[in-house]
Amino acid sequence: MRKRLTRLACSGVAFLIGLLILPGTAFSYDLNAQFSVGGVLAGAYQYLNADAGPDTRDGGELAAPLQPELSFHPTARDEFFLKLGFAAGNGLNPKSPFTLSPWAADLEGDVKDINGRDRDYLLTAGYEHELRIGENHALELSGGLIDATDYLDENAYANDEYTQFMNQALVNAPNGFLPSYDIGGALEWDFGPLRLRGVIMDVGQNDAGNNYQFYGIQLGYTLDTPFGEGNYRLLYHGTSSDFPDPDDRSNERLSALVASFDQQFGEIIGAWLRFCIQEDAAAIDHKALYSGGIDISGSLWGHDQDNIGVGIAYLSGGNQDRDNACVAEAYVRCVLNEFFAATLDFQYLKEDLRDAENPEGIIAGLRLTAEF
């Protein structure tokens, strides 16, 4: 069974390219009034050119993730959801000399033995119920196998590795340790322009092999201005005391504070910022993240769905062997039709290490994405 699923994912790139030459191809979203299907299929080629010592080799790698989703709505306010994840290849992620992943997608190694649970390919599965409280209030409760990034640390311009930035530092706060695909519950409360999000999870194991608990709470505010809509969020999250300290003598907890903002400036320009400060009682690679960028709509050249993204991130050193890191990324995304888009992506990365040669390099990539 696993071999058959892997072969399915391996054909992802060829399947995607084949569909790109058939712009009239139609997909079905709603099977009937209760069932709907969707998902994403992507393929990316990235080429590394780096100065990082004799053990690093320049070259390119392919990767192709496929994530189908299914939802069932027995009523207008109830939903059962399911997401699977398959992938062929790990791209440059295991071969890159940099700590930060060049593509933050769930690749082949990420969809097997998820969180040490001996579970493959099943990413999320659960139930969500909505309660209407008055005209402007809505409360949604979710439970099951969930992904904390579905609820926390959102950003309109820097939050999706399939359609926006590819590098880990510009998708979410990489020093923010938001877990994915494990047992937990989430609360979403919208009351006018204010939004409250809360997540609790029990995660199978961390890099040290320890089971741990995660919790996060986020308050967001939507502001309508003469320039356009802006979203301003403040997130605090932490874990149980199950992470090794810098000397690996005892276990400590993780905690971090994240601020994430995005703001429209007319119909063409958008801007975003993200900051994250992490406590350093446990062993951590980076203590602080400062990132930001701009988004340019394709309406500037007559293609509303296209866009250009430019972002930069600086991460200060933690209490391990990394001093600081800098990432700059720019991409041009062209929407080919209702389902398909192609992205040309360039990344510059530089890390300062305390006891080793400092890696520096450029990664160029081409990403093809089908959203159905």
Buried (B, 14 or more C-beta within 10 A) or exposed (E): EEEEBBEEBBBBBEBBEEBBEEEEBEEEEEEEEBEBBBBBBBBBBBBBEBBBEEEBEEEBBBBBBBBBBBBBBEEEEEBBBBBBBBBBBBBBBEBBBBBBBBBBBBBBEBBBEBBBBEBBBBBBBBEBEBEEEEEEEBBBBBBBBBBBBBBBBBBBBBBBBBBBBBBBBBBBBBBBBBBBBBBBBBBBBBEEEEBBBBBBBBBBBBEEEBEBBBBBBBBBEBEEEEEBEBBBBBBBBBBBBBBBBBEEEEBBBBBBBBBBBBBBBEEEBBBBBBBBBBBBBBBBBBBBBBBBBBBBBBBBEEEEBBBBBBBBBBBBBBBBEBBBBBBBBBBBBBBBBEBBBBBEBBBBBBBBBEEEBBBBBBBBBBBBBBBB
